[in-house]
Amino acid sequence: MVQVIDLNDNPPELTISSLTSPIPENSPEIVIAVFSISDLDSGENGKMVCSIQDDLPFVLKPSVDNFYTLTTEGALDRESKAEYNITITVSDLGSPRLTSEHNITVLISDVNDNSPVFTQRAYKLYLQENNSPALHIGSVSASDRDSGINAQVTYSLLPPETGDLPLFSYISINSDNGHLYALRSLDYEAIQAFQFTVRAVDGGSPSLSSQAVVQVLVEDENDNSPFVLYPLQNGTAPCNDLVPRAAEPGYLVTKVVAVDRDWGQNSWLSYQLVKATDPGLFTLFAHNGEVHTARPISDRDTIKQKLLVLVKDNGQPPLSTMATLNVLLVDGFSEPYMQFPAAPKEQVQTDSLTTYLVISLASVSFLFLVSVIMFIAIQLWKSKKNATDISRFTSNGPFPGHLVDVSRTGTLSQSYQYEVCLASGSETSEFKFLKPVVPILPTLQGNENSIENSALRNNFCFN
C-alpha cells in the first residue's frame, strides 16, 4: 500500500453567490455579499480563514459549510464616502500558507438627507439710489451635499411677515442661480434699507429647504438741493430783518436756516455771501449761516439792504440754492434790545413793564367811564330841552306857521290843544304824534257826547 501525503499546493478559492451594489445610504444593517470558500487540500492544508480590512464599516459573518456574509455595521453616509473597495482575503493553515484575495466594489446610493446650505447665513447688499430698473445688485448661493436631483436647488422670495413692504415690486430673484435684481429705481429719501428672506429648496422627495436673510442698504446720492427754511423764499411776503443804527460791530442781524434731505457729507451745508448792497457792512459765517454787522452803521448807509446768500452742500457734484435777505436799518431801538442784560436786571425790567401795562389799562378804563357819564348827562339835558319846547305848544298865542290850523282862525282854541311827543334826539320841528288834550270844562248833559266825538275826530298821528 502506498499512502500519498498531501502537500499544501492548492490556494483557497472564493465564490460569490450574491452581491448588492449600490446600497442606499442611511440604511440599517444590510447584507452586501454572500460567498463561499474552498480548498482542494486536506487536513490542515484545507482549513481556511477569511478576513477584510480593519478600517471598513463592514463585517464578515461565517455561516454553514464555509459560507460567509458581508454586512454593514450600521448606516452609511454617502456624503462622507460614496464608494468602498473591499478586499476579501482567504488563507489556509498549511505550511507554507497559501492565500487568495478577491476585490469587491460597493457603491453607496444617495438619499435626500441634506438640506441646501447657503454660503452665508445673512447677506448684505448695497444699492445706489436712482438706480436703473432691472439692475443686478447681487446674488445668493446655496449648495446641497446630495447628488443628482436631490442636489438641484431652486430659489424663491418669501413674502414679508408684516406686509408693509411691497417686496415683490422692489426685488426679483432668478430661481436657477440666485441672482437678485432691483425692479425699479429706489429713492434714499423714501427708503434707506429693507430686508427680505430667500428660500432654497432641493429637488428631492420629500424636498428639503433652508432660508437666508438678505439686507439691502440704499446708498445716498447727492440729488437734493438745500432748502431754505428761514427766511422764506416764496416771494409773496418778504421777510425784513430790523437792525438798529446804533448796533455795534458783531451785532447778530439774522441767521439763514437751511436743510438738505440728503445724508452724510451730501447734507453738510456751507454759506457764502454772494452779493450785498453794501458788501462791507455785513459778514456771513460760513458754517452756521449767521449774519453779523462788520462795522458800525453810519448815516450814509442805505436804509434798505439786500443780501444774496449762496447755500451749498458738500456732495459731488455740489448742489446749491440762493437765499435773499432784506435788512432795514432803523432808529428807535433802545439799548436793552441791543444787549443781553443780566438776569436780575431783566427781572426788574419785566416787573416795570407789567406795572406800566396795569397803569395804562386803568387809565383807559377811567376815560371810558367818564365818557359814558358825559354821554348820559348830555342826553338828559336834551330831554329837558325838548320838554320845554313842548310846553310852548300848550299856551295861547299865535299859531306857528308849520302847524295845521284846524279852526282856520290862526290860533288853537282850548278844545284843540295837542300833546306833542317828540322822538328822542329830534329837533323841535320833528314830532312823532299829536294827541289832543281835552280841557276840563263844565259838563253839559247834552254836549258830553259831542265833546267826546270831537276829541276822537281830532286824534292825529304823524311819523
C-alpha positions in Angstrom: 0.0 0.0 0.0 1.3 3.4 -0.9 -0.1 6.3 1.0 0.2 9.7 -0.7 0.9 12.6 1.7 -0.9 15.9 0.9 1.1 18.9 0.2 -0.3 22.4 0.5 -0.1 23.1 -3.2 -3.7 24.5 -3.7 -4.6 28.0 -2.8 -8.1 28.7 -1.4 -10.9 29.7 -3.7 -13.7 32.2 -3.2 -17.1 32.0 -5.0 -19.5 34.9 -4.7 -23.1 33.8 -4.6 -24.8 37.3 -4.4 -23.6 40.9 -4.4 -25.7 44.1 -3.8 -24.3 47.3 -5.2 -25.1 50.2 -4.9 -26.7 50.2 -1.5 -28.7 53.2 -0.2 -27.2 55.3 2.5 -28.7 55.7 5.9 -29.9 52.1 5.7 -29.7 49.9 8.7 -27.6 46.7 8.8 -27.8 45.2 5.3 -26.2 42.2 3.6 -23.9 43.2 0.8 -22.5 39.9 -0.4 -22.8 36.1 0.2 -19.8 33.9 -0.8 -18.3 30.6 -0.1 -14.6 29.5 0.2 -13.0 26.2 -0.6 -9.5 24.5 -0.7 -8.6 21.2 -2.6 -6.1 20.3 0.0 -6.9 18.3 3.1 -6.2 18.4 6.7 -4.5 21.5 8.0 -3.8 22.4 4.4 -7.5 22.5 3.7 -8.5 24.6 6.7 -9.1 28.3 5.9 -9.6 31.7 7.5 -11.3 34.7 5.9 -10.8 38.5 6.6 -11.2 42.0 5.3 -9.6 45.4 6.0 -9.9 46.7 9.5 -10.9 50.3 8.6 -14.1 49.5 6.8 -17.6 49.7 8.2 -18.3 46.2 7.2 -18.2 42.8 8.9 -17.8 39.2 7.9 -20.1 36.7 9.4 -19.5 32.9 8.9 -22.3 30.7 8.1 -22.6 26.9 7.5 -20.5 24.9 5.0 -17.8 27.6 4.6 -20.3 30.2 3.6 -19.9 33.9 4.7 -21.9 37.0 4.5 -20.6 40.5 4.2 -22.8 43.0 6.0 -22.7 46.7 7.0 -22.1 47.6 10.6 -24.6 50.5 10.5 -26.0 53.3 8.4 -23.6 54.6 5.8 -23.2 58.2 4.7 -22.7 58.8 1.0 -21.6 62.4 1.6 -18.7 61.0 3.6 -17.7 58.2 1.2 -19.6 57.2 -1.8 -17.6 54.1 -2.8 -15.8 51.3 -0.9 -13.2 48.8 -2.3 -13.3 45.7 -0.1 -10.6 43.1 -0.4 -11.6 39.6 1.0 -8.5 37.6 1.9 -8.7 33.8 2.3 -5.7 31.9 3.8 -5.3 28.2 4.5 -3.4 26.9 7.5 -0.9 24.9 5.5 2.8 25.3 5.6 3.7 27.3 3.8 0.4 29.2 3.8 -1.4 29.9 0.6 -3.6 33.0 0.2 -6.0 34.2 -2.3 -7.8 37.6 -2.5 -11.0 38.9 -4.1 -11.9 42.5 -4.5 -15.5 43.8 -4.2 -16.5 47.4 -5.1 -19.6 48.7 -3.1 -21.3 51.9 -4.2 -23.4 54.0 -1.9 -26.5 55.5 -3.4 -27.8 58.9 -2.4 -30.8 59.6 -0.2 -32.2 63.2 0.1 -31.0 63.6 3.7 -29.3 67.0 3.4 -30.9 70.4 3.1 -29.4 73.2 0.9 -26.9 75.3 2.8 -26.3 79.0 1.9 -22.8 80.2 1.7 -23.7 82.9 4.3 -26.4 83.0 6.9 -27.1 86.7 6.2 -26.3 88.7 3.1 -25.7 92.5 3.0 -26.0 94.2 -0.4 -25.5 97.9 -1.3 -27.5 99.7 -3.9 -27.0 103.3 -5.1 -30.2 105.3 -5.2 -31.7 106.4 -8.5 -30.6 103.0 -10.0 -31.8 101.8 -13.3 -34.6 99.2 -13.3 -33.6 95.5 -13.7 -30.2 96.2 -12.2 -28.3 93.2 -10.9 -27.5 94.1 -7.3 -26.1 90.8 -6.0 -26.5 87.0 -5.7 -27.2 84.4 -3.1 -25.9 80.8 -3.4 -26.8 77.5 -1.7 -25.3 74.1 -2.2 -26.6 70.6 -1.4 -24.3 67.7 -0.4 -26.7 65.2 -2.0 -26.3 64.2 -5.6 -28.4 64.1 -8.7 -31.9 65.6 -8.4 -31.5 65.8 -4.7 -28.9 68.4 -5.1 -30.7 70.6 -7.6 -31.5 73.9 -5.8 -34.2 76.5 -6.7 -34.5 79.9 -5.1 -37.6 82.0 -4.2 -38.5 85.1 -2.2 -40.6 84.7 0.9 -43.4 87.3 1.4 -42.7 89.7 4.3 -44.5 88.8 7.6 -45.8 92.3 8.2 -47.0 93.0 4.7 -45.9 96.7 5.0 -43.2 96.5 2.3 -44.3 95.7 -1.3 -41.3 93.4 -1.6 -42.2 91.9 -5.0 -42.3 95.4 -6.6 -38.7 96.1 -5.4 -36.8 92.9 -5.8 -36.8 89.7 -8.0 -34.7 86.6 -8.0 -33.6 84.2 -10.6 -34.8 80.8 -9.4 -32.0 78.9 -11.0 -28.9 80.8 -9.9 -30.0 83.1 -7.1 -29.2 86.4 -8.9 -31.1 89.4 -7.4 -32.4 92.3 -9.4 -33.9 95.7 -8.5 -37.2 96.1 -10.3 -37.4 99.9 -10.0 -35.5 102.9 -9.1 -35.1 103.5 -5.4 -35.1 106.8 -3.5 -32.9 107.1 -0.4 -35.1 109.8 1.0 -38.1 107.4 0.8 -36.4 104.2 1.9 -32.9 103.7 3.3 -32.9 100.0 3.9 -35.1 96.9 3.7 -34.6 93.2 4.1 -36.2 90.0 2.9 -35.9 86.2 3.1 -34.7 83.9 0.4 -35.6 80.2 0.5 -33.6 77.5 -1.2 -35.4 74.2 -2.0 -33.8 71.0 -3.3 -35.4 68.6 -5.8 -35.6 65.6 -3.6 -38.7 63.8 -2.4 -39.6 64.9 0.1 -37.9 68.2 -0.6 -35.7 69.9 2.0 -35.2 73.7 2.3 -33.3 76.4 4.1 -33.5 80.2 4.4 -31.2 83.2 4.4 -31.8 86.8 5.2 -30.8 89.5 2.7 -30.5 93.1 3.8 -30.3 95.8 1.1 -28.8 99.2 2.1 -29.7 102.1 -0.2 -26.7 104.5 -0.6 -27.4 108.2 -0.8 -26.7 110.2 -3.9 -26.5 114.0 -3.9 -29.8 114.6 -5.7 -31.4 117.2 -3.4 -30.6 120.8 -3.3 -30.5 122.7 0.0 -33.9 124.0 1.1 -34.0 127.4 2.9 -36.4 127.4 5.9 -35.7 131.0 7.0 -36.1 133.5 5.6 -39.0 132.2 3.5 -38.2 132.5 -0.2 -41.8 132.3 -1.5 -41.7 135.9 -2.8 -45.2 136.8 -1.6 -44.4 138.1 1.8 -40.8 139.2 2.0 -39.3 139.0 5.5 -37.5 142.1 6.7 -34.9 142.0 9.5 -34.5 145.2 11.5 -31.2 146.4 12.6 -30.7 149.5 14.8 -28.4 152.1 13.5 -26.7 152.1 16.9 -25.7 148.5 16.6 -22.0 147.8 17.2 -19.8 145.6 15.0 -20.6 141.9 15.6 -24.3 142.5 16.1 -26.3 139.4 15.2 -28.6 140.5 12.4 -30.3 137.2 11.4 -29.5 133.6 10.6 -30.1 131.7 7.4 -31.6 128.3 8.3 -31.4 125.6 5.6 -31.7 121.8 5.5 -30.8 119.1 3.0 -32.7 115.9 2.5 -29.6 114.0 1.6 -27.4 112.2 4.1 -23.8 112.3 5.3 -21.5 114.7 3.6 -24.1 115.3 1.0 -26.1 117.2 3.7 -23.2 119.3 5.0 -24.1 122.9 4.2 -21.9 126.0 3.8 -23.0 129.6 3.4 -21.4 132.3 1.2 -22.4 135.9 0.8 -22.5 136.4 -3.0 -23.9 139.9 -3.3 -24.9 142.7 -1.0 -26.0 146.4 -1.2 -23.0 147.3 0.9 -20.5 144.4 0.9 -18.5 145.8 3.7 -21.4 146.3 6.2 -22.2 142.6 6.9 -20.3 139.4 7.3 -21.6 135.9 7.0 -20.4 132.9 9.0 -19.8 130.0 6.5 -20.6 127.1 8.9 -23.8 128.3 10.5 -25.3 131.0 8.3 -25.3 133.8 10.9 -25.2 137.3 9.6 -23.4 139.9 11.7 -22.5 143.5 11.3 -18.9 144.0 10.2 -18.6 147.7 11.1 -20.6 150.5 12.8 -23.6 151.7 10.8 -23.3 155.3 9.5 -25.9 157.7 8.4 -24.8 157.3 4.8 -25.7 153.7 4.7 -28.9 152.9 2.8 -32.0 152.1 4.8 -32.8 149.0 2.7 -30.0 146.5 2.5 -30.3 143.4 0.3 -28.1 140.4 0.7 -27.8 137.4 -1.6 -26.6 134.2 0.2 -25.5 131.0 -1.6 -26.3 127.8 0.3 -24.2 124.9 -1.0 -23.9 121.2 0.1 -20.8 119.1 0.2 -21.9 116.4 -2.3 -20.2 115.5 -5.6 -21.2 117.4 -7.6 -22.3 120.0 -5.1 -25.8 121.5 -5.3 -26.8 125.0 -4.2 -29.7 127.3 -3.5 -29.9 131.1 -3.4 -31.5 133.0 -0.5 -32.4 136.6 -0.4 -32.2 138.6 2.8 -33.9 142.0 3.3 -32.4 144.2 6.1 -33.8 147.5 7.2 -31.7 150.0 9.1 -34.0 151.7 11.6 -33.8 154.1 14.5 -35.6 153.8 17.8 -34.1 150.6 19.2 -33.4 151.1 22.9 -30.3 149.8 24.5 -31.9 146.8 26.2 -32.8 145.3 22.8 -29.2 145.5 21.6 -27.5 143.9 24.6 -28.3 140.9 26.7 -28.8 142.1 30.3 -28.1 140.1 33.3 -30.8 138.0 34.9 -31.6 140.4 37.8 -31.9 143.4 35.5 -34.1 141.5 33.2 -36.5 140.7 36.0 -36.6 144.3 37.1 -37.4 145.4 33.5 -40.2 142.8 33.3 -41.8 144.0 36.5 -41.6 147.6 35.4 -43.2 146.7 32.1 -46.0 144.9 33.9 -46.6 148.0 36.1 -46.8 150.3 33.1 -49.3 148.0 31.5 -51.6 147.9 34.6 -51.4 151.7 34.8 -52.3 152.1 31.1 -55.2 149.7 31.4 -56.6 151.6 34.5 -56.3 155.0 32.7 -58.1 153.7 29.6 -60.9 152.3 31.8 -61.3 155.6 33.7 -61.5 157.6 30.5 -64.1 155.2 29.1 -66.2 155.6 32.3 -66.0 159.4 32.2 -67.1 159.3 28.5 -70.2 157.2 29.4 -71.2 159.6 32.2 -70.8 162.6 29.9 -72.9 161.0 27.2 -75.7 160.2 29.7 -75.7 163.8 31.0 -76.0 165.2 27.5 -78.9 163.0 26.7 -80.7 164.1 29.9 -80.1 167.8 29.1 -81.5 167.3 25.6 -84.6 165.6 27.1 -85.3 168.6 29.4 -84.9 171.0 26.5 -87.4 169.0 24.4 -89.9 169.1 27.3 -89.6 172.9 27.5 -90.3 173.2 23.8 -93.4 171.0 24.1 -94.8 173.2 26.8 -94.9 176.2 24.4 -97.4 174.5 22.3 -100.0 174.3 25.1 -100.2 178.1 25.8 -102.5 180.5 23.9 -100.8 182.7 21.3 -100.1 182.9 17.6 -100.3 179.6 15.8 -96.9 178.5 14.5 -96.7 178.6 10.7 -95.6 175.0 10.4 -98.7 173.6 12.2 -102.1 173.0 10.7 -104.7 175.5 11.6 -107.8 173.3 12.3 -110.2 176.1 13.0 -108.7 178.3 10.3 -108.5 181.2 12.8 -104.8 181.3 13.2 -104.9 180.1 16.8 -105.9 176.9 18.6 -108.8 177.0 20.9 -108.7 175.3 24.3 -110.6 172.3 22.8 -107.8 171.8 20.2 -104.7 171.8 22.4 -102.4 168.9 21.5 -99.8 167.0 23.4 -96.6 166.7 21.4 -94.4 163.7 21.8 -91.0 164.1 20.2 -88.7 161.4 19.1 -85.5 161.2 21.2 -82.7 163.3 19.8 -85.1 165.1 17.4 -85.3 168.8 16.8 -88.4 170.9 17.7 -89.7 170.6 14.2 -89.8 166.8 14.3 -92.5 165.0 16.3 -93.9 161.5 16.5 -97.6 162.1 17.1 -100.0 164.7 18.3 -102.7 163.9 20.8 -105.5 166.4 21.5 -105.8 167.4 25.1 -109.4 167.8 26.2 -109.7 170.7 28.6 -111.7 170.3 31.8 -115.0 172.2 31.1 -118.3 172.3 32.9 -120.1 169.3 31.9 -123.3 169.7 30.0 -125.6 166.9 29.8 -126.4 167.5 26.2 -122.9 168.2 25.0 -121.0 165.3 26.6 -121.2 163.1 23.5 -120.3 165.9 21.1 -117.2 166.8 23.1 -116.1 163.1 23.1 -116.7 162.8 19.4 -114.8 166.0 18.7 -111.9 164.6 20.7 -111.9 161.4 18.8 -112.1 163.2 15.4 -109.0 165.3 16.2 -106.7 162.3 17.0 -103.8 162.7 14.6 -100.6 160.7 14.3 -97.6 161.8 12.4 -94.3 160.0 11.8 
